[in-house]
Amino acid sequence: MGNLVWREPRVKEETGLSRSTRWRLMKAGQFPQKVQLGPRAVGWRADDIIAWVNSRAAATNEPVVKNRDSEK
């Protein structure tokens, strides 16, 4: 996946978590850290989000989420 960065809507879609929940988890060190893209723009590394979702799924024995971008 390389250097792909996802913005807010995509991260919400992939994690199912609200913005405030993700920021709380990030502050507690339980969610990937954001990447500053500009003075008023942030994103998250897609690889970090996919790994986080898969680690949560593995902890609950749920199926692993595939990366939809790799299917294109």
C-alpha positions as CSV (number, residue, x, y, z in Angstrom):
1,M,0.0,0.0,0.0
2,G,3.0,2.3,0.5
3,N,2.4,5.9,1.4
4,L,-1.4,6.0,1.0
5,V,-3.0,8.4,3.5
6,W,-6.7,8.2,4.4
7,R,-8.6,11.3,5.4
8,E,-11.4,11.5,8.1
9,P,-14.4,10.1,6.1
10,R,-12.4,7.0,5.0
11,V,-11.0,6.3,8.4
12,K,-14.5,6.6,9.9
13,E,-15.9,4.2,7.3
14,E,-13.1,1.6,7.8
15,T,-13.1,1.7,11.6
16,G,-16.8,2.3,12.3
17,L,-15.7,4.7,15.1
18,S,-16.7,8.3,15.6
19,R,-14.2,11.0,15.4
20,S,-14.3,11.7,19.1
21,T,-13.7,8.0,20.0
22,R,-10.8,7.8,17.6
23,W,-9.2,10.9,19.0
24,R,-9.7,9.6,22.6
25,L,-8.1,6.3,21.7
26,M,-5.3,8.1,19.9
27,K,-4.6,10.2,23.0
28,A,-4.5,7.0,25.1
29,G,-2.0,5.4,22.6
30,Q,-4.6,2.8,21.5
31,F,-5.1,4.1,17.9
32,P,-2.7,5.0,15.1
33,Q,-1.4,8.6,15.3
34,K,-2.5,11.1,12.7
35,V,-0.2,12.6,10.0
36,Q,-0.2,16.3,9.6
37,L,-0.9,17.0,5.9
38,G,-1.1,20.8,6.1
39,P,-2.0,23.6,8.5
40,R,-5.6,22.4,8.8
41,A,-5.5,18.9,7.3
42,V,-4.7,15.5,8.9
43,G,-4.9,11.9,7.7
44,W,-3.9,8.5,8.8
45,R,-1.6,6.0,7.1
46,A,-3.8,3.4,5.5
47,D,-1.4,0.6,6.5
48,D,-1.7,1.7,10.1
49,I,-5.5,1.7,10.1
50,I,-5.7,-1.7,8.3
51,A,-3.3,-3.2,10.9
52,W,-5.3,-1.7,13.7
53,V,-8.6,-3.0,12.4
54,N,-7.1,-6.4,11.8
55,S,-5.6,-6.5,15.3
56,R,-9.0,-5.7,16.8
57,A,-10.7,-8.4,14.7
58,A,-8.0,-10.9,15.7
59,A,-8.6,-10.2,19.4
60,T,-12.3,-11.0,19.0
61,N,-11.8,-13.9,16.5
62,E,-13.8,-12.0,13.9
63,P,-12.9,-12.2,10.2
64,V,-10.1,-10.0,9.0
65,V,-11.0,-6.9,6.9
66,K,-9.5,-6.8,3.5
67,N,-8.1,-3.7,1.9
68,R,-10.5,-2.7,-0.8
69,D,-7.9,-0.5,-2.5
70,S,-5.8,-3.6,-3.4
71,E,-8.7,-5.1,-5.3
72,K,-8.7,-2.3,-7.9
